[in-house]
Amino acid sequence: MKEITLTNEIKKILSYTEQRKQRYTSDLNWLNTWENLWKSDRIRVGVVGVTSSGKSTLINALLGDNLLSVAVRPSSSQLVSCSSAKERSATVYFLNGDKKIIGDTAQLKDLIMQYSDENYNQRNKKQVAQLELSTPNFDLGEDVLLVDSPGLDATGYEAHEKLTLETLLPTVDIVVFVTTVKSEVDRKMKQTLDTIAKYNCPVMIVQNMLDAVRPSVDGRKSAADVAKERMNRVFLAVEQSGIKNKNEVRISQISAINAMHYRCKSKTWHSEEEKNNFKSSQYEEFVKGVKELIEAKRPEIEKQRVITILKHIEELIKQEDERTKNINANLPFDDYLASISGKIEKDLSKTYKVSIKEYGEKRDCIN
């Protein structure tokens, strides 16, 4: 993470002597605040999908733990985030600001259901704002936060769809849109793709239930032919959608149920059938695709952070120039700051493909 490296380098310069440390106390505090924020801030992958598409099953596979209810009913109207941690846990955040931490226990899934399942928390009567689930087996990395959302297109649960489209999508860096291989490419899918397009996020479209695909009734098409045909229909829907970078959209076909059965079970207990089902589930290809989207997005996030640092360093240089303009001898410290500023500008130009002119146009709109 270049922004963290740069921050630490600047902090060393500003605190090289006790005099500098005292003079730049506020700047050091500023850098510490941003460093902590950037360390804790993770790339957000939002998961949206129609009801009964197997979205919860897929998330359980990513968690490597069967924590979410996979019943065919909408979950309660709050977001559920998933991340990596050393131990299994769940944190329940309530609308009044309270929170409840549930540690690792054999009953963890049942306890989560009390807050995340519509049968137990009907219309969110328990006033849950958000749930956070963490496991040591999360498959997308320590710096990724996966954010699940209520299912789309559930009759009587229009508020859930509004939460997904209006609350989740504006806050995520990447979107995973879960549908099924069996689903027709209808008006609803195209409408959802157009909504996602408004936020200009990289998109992974997942056609789940690959295990349910069968050869055509007349025997002219194999299961693989049928699956390919249905993927081509999604490609056509993408072409007809408002998504700008259509060539960057990825489409993955998977069997989330087979992936979940394998990932949520101790490897020492896997049968040969389960191993074969997992291999043919195409789960690993799906994870690889999501990680590639994450890596493609990462430089853009780093770039904005590096620009923020450069802006602050330039302000420091201005302050130093003002402070020393009546002093005949130049302070060595000024050269260090100018050197760091030049290094950052070089990185912007070389690594992030942003010219100094472009940076100048952007600087006033960066907080």
BAKOL-796752 format. One record per residue (C-alpha): residue number from 0; residue in one letter; x negated, y, z. Coordinates in pm, whole numbers, plus 50000, padded with zeros to 5 digits. Each point is the difference from the previous one (the first is absolute). Example, Ala and Ser with C-alpha at 12.3 -4.5 7.8 and 13.67 -1.06 7.14 Angstrom:
<sites>
SITE  resi  resn     c1     c2     c3
SITE     0     a  48770  49550  50780
SITE     1     s  49863  50344  49934
</sites>
This chain:
<sites>
SITE  resi  resn     c1     c2     c3
SITE     0     m  50000  50000  50000
SITE     1     k  49809  50303  49869
SITE     2     e  50199  50248  50205
SITE     3     i  49897  49833  50327
SITE     4     t  49633  49987  49894
SITE     5     l  50005  50369  49905
SITE     6     t  50175  50095  50323
SITE     7     n  49737  49824  50212
SITE     8     e  49719  50160  49799
SITE     9     i  50144  50347  50054
SITE    10     k  50057  49936  50370
SITE    11     k  49632  49911  50042
SITE    12     i  49899  50328  49838
SITE    13     l  50240  50208  50208
SITE    14     s  49888  49841  50326
SITE    15     y  49626  49969  49924
SITE    16     t  49918  50238  50285
SITE    17     e  50197  50097  50307
SITE    18     q  50025  50355  49865
SITE    19     r  50158  49883  49677
SITE    20     k  50234  49768  50190
SITE    21     q  50130  50288  50207
SITE    22     r  50031  50234  49701
SITE    23     y  50193  49746  49794
SITE    24     t  50213  49844  50270
SITE    25     s  50323  50077  49817
SITE    26     d  49863  49861  49672
SITE    27     l  49883  49681  50171
SITE    28     n  50346  49963  50153
SITE    29     w  50154  50050  49657
SITE    30     l  49776  49731  49851
SITE    31     n  50073  49759  50287
SITE    32     t  50374  50050  49956
SITE    33     w  49988  49928  49627
SITE    34     e  49760  49708  50043
SITE    35     n  50236  49832  50249
SITE    36     l  50294  50065  49769
SITE    37     w  49822  49859  49697
SITE    38     k  49880  49694  50192
SITE    39     s  50353  49921  50116
SITE    40     d  50167  50101  49675
SITE    41     r  50051  49702  49772
SITE    42     i  50112  49954  49644
SITE    43     r  50374  49951  50012
SITE    44     v  50154  49725  49786
SITE    45     g  50378  50029  49991
SITE    46     v  50215  49693  49930
SITE    47     v  50343  50046  49846
SITE    48     g  50233  49736  49865
SITE    49     v  50353  49891  49942
SITE    50     t  50178  49805  50271
SITE    51     s  49927  49624  49987
SITE    52     s  49692  50046  49782
SITE    53     g  49778  49829  50258
SITE    54     k  49833  50322  50112
SITE    55     s  49972  49890  50364
SITE    56     t  49864  49661  49891
SITE    57     l  49728  50174  49800
SITE    58     i  49911  50226  50293
SITE    59     n  49977  49700  50233
SITE    60     a  49757  49844  49751
SITE    61     l  49789  50318  50007
SITE    62     l  50010  50004  50380
SITE    63     g  49906  49635  50012
SITE    64     d  50265  49974  50268
SITE    65     n  50372  49925  49984
SITE    66     l  50113  50312  50190
SITE    67     l  50277  50149  49784
SITE    68     s  50343  49847  49962
SITE    69     v  50046  49864  49649
SITE    70     a  50376  49950  50024
SITE    71     v  50206  50136  49711
SITE    72     r  50134  50303  50183
SITE    73     p  49880  50361  50007
SITE    74     s  49767  50092  50280
SITE    75     s  50068  50296  50226
SITE    76     s  49958  50350  49868
SITE    77     q  49642  50075  50097
SITE    78     l  49659  49957  49846
SITE    79     v  49770  49714  50104
SITE    80     s  49625  50046  49964
SITE    81     c  49742  49720  49993
SITE    82     s  49627  50014  50057
SITE    83     s  49690  49812  50108
SITE    84     a  49909  49961  50368
SITE    85     k  49801  49763  50219
SITE    86     e  50317  49867  50166
SITE    87     r  50364  49950  49900
SITE    88     s  50226  50274  50134
SITE    89     a  50304  50214  49928
SITE    90     t  50069  50358  50100
SITE    91     v  50357  50131  49998
SITE    92     y  50039  50378  49966
SITE    93     f  50334  50149  50103
SITE    94     l  50171  50313  49873
SITE    95     n  49970  50166  50343
SITE    96     g  49619  49974  49989
SITE    97     d  49964  49693  50222
SITE    98     k  49812  49691  49887
SITE    99     k  49980  49637  50105
SITE   100     i  49697  49778  49941
SITE   101     i  50057  49627  49965
SITE   102     g  49678  49802  50035
SITE   103     d  49907  49662  49858
SITE   104     t  50258  49745  50109
SITE   105     a  50165  49690  49857
SITE   106     q  50328  50195  49998
SITE   107     l  49859  50295  49803
SITE   108     k  50215  49938  49691
SITE   109     d  50320  49963  50207
SITE   110     l  49922  50321  50187
SITE   111     i  49935  50186  49673
SITE   112     m  50335  49881  49863
SITE   113     q  50178  50175  50288
SITE   114     y  49898  50329  49839
SITE   115     s  49951  49924  49629
SITE   116     d  50288  49768  49914
SITE   117     e  50344  50138  49923
SITE   118     n  50171  49719  50190
SITE   119     y  49832  50113  50323
SITE   120     n  49966  50372  49936
SITE   121     q  50313  50079  49802
SITE   122     r  49990  50345  49843
SITE   123     n  49691  50066  50211
SITE   124     k  50195  50029  50325
SITE   125     k  49672  49959  50192
SITE   126     q  49874  50324  49844
SITE   127     v  49679  49857  49857
SITE   128     a  49792  50244  49798
SITE   129     q  49728  49765  49876
SITE   130     l  49828  49668  50068
SITE   131     e  49630  49923  49964
SITE   132     l  49883  49639  49962
SITE   133     s  49634  49902  50019
SITE   134     t  49823  49668  49943
SITE   135     p  49637  49889  49959
SITE   136     n  50092  49823  49673
SITE   137     f  50134  50303  49808
SITE   138     d  49880  49952  49643
SITE   139     l  49959  50356  49867
SITE   140     g  49718  50128  50221
SITE   141     e  49948  50204  50316
SITE   142     d  50047  50339  49833
SITE   143     v  50339  49919  49844
SITE   144     l  50342  50058  50153
SITE   145     l  50280  49804  49835
SITE   146     v  50338  50169  50046
SITE   147     d  50310  49787  49952
SITE   148     s  50341  50157  49940
SITE   149     p  50368  49899  50016
SITE   150     g  50125  49816  49693
SITE   151     l  50146  50181  49702
SITE   152     d  50342  49938  49855
SITE   153     a  50170  49854  50309
SITE   154     t  50374  50069  49993
SITE   155     g  50098  50204  50304
SITE   156     y  49641  50095  50082
SITE   157     e  49948  50303  49778
SITE   158     a  49821  50178  50285
SITE   159     h  49729  49733  49982
SITE   160     e  49938  50077  49634
SITE   161     k  49983  50373  50073
SITE   162     l  49741  49931  50271
SITE   163     t  49788  49802  49755
SITE   164     l  50015  50240  49710
SITE   165     e  49993  50334  50183
SITE   166     t  49793  49921  50309
SITE   167     l  49753  49731  49895
SITE   168     l  49903  50079  49641
SITE   169     p  49874  50358  50060
SITE   170     t  49757  49873  50267
SITE   171     v  49828  49703  49833
SITE   172     d  49696  49972  49774
SITE   173     i  50102  49679  49821
SITE   174     v  50338  49836  49940
SITE   175     v  50072  49627  49989
SITE   176     f  50344  49948  49846
SITE   177     v  50136  49651  50072
SITE   178     t  50264  49842  49779
SITE   179     t  50041  49639  49884
SITE   180     v  49921  49803  49687
SITE   181     k  50372  49913  49987
SITE   182     s  50118  50362  50008
SITE   183     e  50116  50168  49684
SITE   184     v  49835  50327  49901
SITE   185     d  50306  50212  50066
SITE   186     r  50089  50363  50054
SITE   187     k  49909  49974  50368
SITE   188     m  49643  49892  49929
SITE   189     k  49951  50276  49747
SITE   190     q  50148  50252  50244
SITE   191     t  49758  49888  50273
SITE   192     l  49703  50022  49763
SITE   193     d  50105  50354  49906
SITE   194     t  50018  50094  50367
SITE   195     i  49653  49855  50066
SITE   196     a  49874  50195  49697
SITE   197     k  50085  50330  50171
SITE   198     y  49720  49941  50251
SITE   199     n  49737  49898  49745
SITE   200     c  49873  49704  50207
SITE   201     p  49824  49693  49861
SITE   202     v  50257  49720  49978
SITE   203     m  49986  49623  50040
SITE   204     i  50324  49831  49889
SITE   205     v  50041  49658  50158
SITE   206     q  50228  49739  49846
SITE   207     n  50049  49761  50289
SITE   208     m  50144  49644  50006
SITE   209     l  49770  49866  49730
SITE   210     d  50055  49655  50152
SITE   211     a  50367  50017  49896
SITE   212     v  49930  50042  49628
SITE   213     r  50104  49700  49793
SITE   214     p  49972  49908  49630
SITE   215     s  50284  50119  49779
SITE   216     v  50307  49776  49988
SITE   217     d  49942  49913  49633
SITE   218     g  49642  49895  50079
SITE   219     r  49848  50239  49746
SITE   220     k  49828  50214  50262
SITE   221     s  49777  49879  50282
SITE   222     a  50018  50156  50347
SITE   223     a  49687  50200  49910
SITE   224     d  50169  50125  49680
SITE   225     v  50308  50108  50196
SITE   226     a  49785  50181  50259
SITE   227     k  49804  50181  49728
SITE   228     e  50320  50106  49827
SITE   229     r  50133  50151  50323
SITE   230     m  49674  50182  50064
SITE   231     n  50019  50149  49650
SITE   232     r  50345  50138  50085
SITE   233     v  49848  50187  50294
SITE   234     f  49725  50138  49776
SITE   235     l  50274  50133  49774
SITE   236     a  50178  50159  50299
SITE   237     v  49674  50172  50097
SITE   238     e  49964  50133  49645
SITE   239     q  50351  50145  50020
SITE   240     s  49946  50150  50347
SITE   241     g  49873  50343  50100
SITE   242     i  49669  49862  50130
SITE   243     k  49719  50209  49849
SITE   244     n  49704  49761  50010
SITE   245     k  50182  49694  49870
SITE   246     n  49680  49817  49913
SITE   247     e  49899  50009  50369
SITE   248     v  50314  49818  50121
SITE   249     r  49928  49644  50108
SITE   250     i  50252  49716  49992
SITE   251     s  49948  49690  50209
SITE   252     q  50205  49681  50017
SITE   253     i  49973  49808  50326
SITE   254     s  50161  49745  50228
SITE   255     a  50005  50183  50333
SITE   256     i  50158  49704  50180
SITE   257     n  49717  49765  49903
SITE   258     a  49743  50265  50089
SITE   259     m  50164  50059  50339
SITE   260     h  50016  49629  50084
SITE   261     y  49628  49970  49930
SITE   262     r  49881  50327  50157
SITE   263     c  50206  49967  50319
SITE   264     k  49882  49650  50080
SITE   265     s  49668  49879  50138
SITE   266     k  49779  49885  49713
SITE   267     t  49925  49677  50183
SITE   268     w  50366  49903  49959
SITE   269     h  50034  50071  49627
SITE   270     s  50117  49712  49786
SITE   271     e  49875  49956  49643
SITE   272     e  50344  50105  49877
SITE   273     e  49984  50325  50199
SITE   274     k  49652  50072  49866
SITE   275     n  50115  49945  49642
SITE   276     n  50314  50210  50054
SITE   277     f  49789  50284  50140
SITE   278     k  49761  49988  49706
SITE   279     s  50289  50014  49753
SITE   280     s  50179  50274  50199
SITE   281     q  49767  50260  49841
SITE   282     y  49984  50174  50338
SITE   283     e  49623  50047  49982
SITE   284     e  50031  50168  49660
SITE   285     f  50266  50230  50147
SITE   286     v  49777  50098  50295
SITE   287     k  49709  50061  49764
SITE   288     g  50219  50229  49788
SITE   289     v  50116  50203  50301
SITE   290     k  49641  50035  50123
SITE   291     e  49893  50123  49657
SITE   292     l  50272  50266  50013
SITE   293     i  49877  50098  50347
SITE   294     e  49640  50032  49881
SITE   295     a  50113  50206  49701
SITE   296     k  50188  50234  50233
SITE   297     r  49728  50031  50263
SITE   298     p  49773  50243  49808
SITE   299     e  50288  50246  49958
SITE   300     i  50060  50003  50376
SITE   301     e  49628  50035  50074
SITE   302     k  49971  50279  49742
SITE   303     q  50261  50214  50172
SITE   304     r  49830  49948  50336
SITE   305     v  49658  50088  49858
SITE   306     i  50146  50319  49851
SITE   307     t  50138  50087  50345
SITE   308     i  49650  49961  50149
SITE   309     l  49844  50210  49723
SITE   310     k  50245  50280  50061
SITE   311     h  49912  50006  50370
SITE   312     i  49625  49995  49931
SITE   313     e  50034  50293  49758
SITE   314     e  50182  50194  50271
SITE   315     l  49714  49924  50240
SITE   316     i  49745  50122  49744
SITE   317     k  50196  50325  49963
SITE   318     q  50002  50043  50377
SITE   319     e  49624  49939  50017
SITE   320     d  49938  50249  49719
SITE   321     e  50205  50258  50185
SITE   322     r  49823  49930  50328
SITE   323     t  49648  50015  49856
SITE   324     k  50037  50270  49733
SITE   325     n  49816  50255  50217
SITE   326     i  49725  49752  50097
SITE   327     n  49689  50008  49781
SITE   328     a  49894  49636  50051
SITE   329     n  50221  49726  49865
SITE   330     l  50096  49727  50244
SITE   331     p  49913  49643  49894
SITE   332     f  50351  49903  50104
SITE   333     d  50144  50193  49708
SITE   334     d  49802  49784  49758
SITE   335     y  50138  49682  50157
SITE   336     l  50357  50117  49955
SITE   337     a  49938  50105  49641
SITE   338     s  49837  49664  49933
SITE   339     i  50302  49812  50137
SITE   340     s  50235  50222  49799
SITE   341     g  49804  49929  49683
SITE   342     k  50001  49628  50072
SITE   343     i  50378  49998  50041
SITE   344     e  50049  50195  49678
SITE   345     k  49778  49751  49820
SITE   346     d  50208  49710  50137
SITE   347     l  50320  50167  49888
SITE   348     s  49861  50037  49650
SITE   349     k  49832  49660  49969
SITE   350     t  50206  49761  50213
SITE   351     y  50346  50156  49988
SITE   352     k  49981  50165  49656
SITE   353     v  50110  50338  50137
SITE   354     s  49819  50304  49861
SITE   355     i  49911  50297  50218
SITE   356     k  50249  50205  49797
SITE   357     e  50278  49752  50078
SITE   358     y  49900  50005  50366
SITE   359     g  50023  50380  50001
SITE   360     e  50354  49980  49865
SITE   361     k  50098  49750  50271
SITE   362     r  49829  50145  50304
SITE   363     d  50272  50248  50091
SITE   364     c  50268  49732  50015
SITE   365     i  49808  49769  50236
SITE   366     n  50080  50028  50369
</sites>
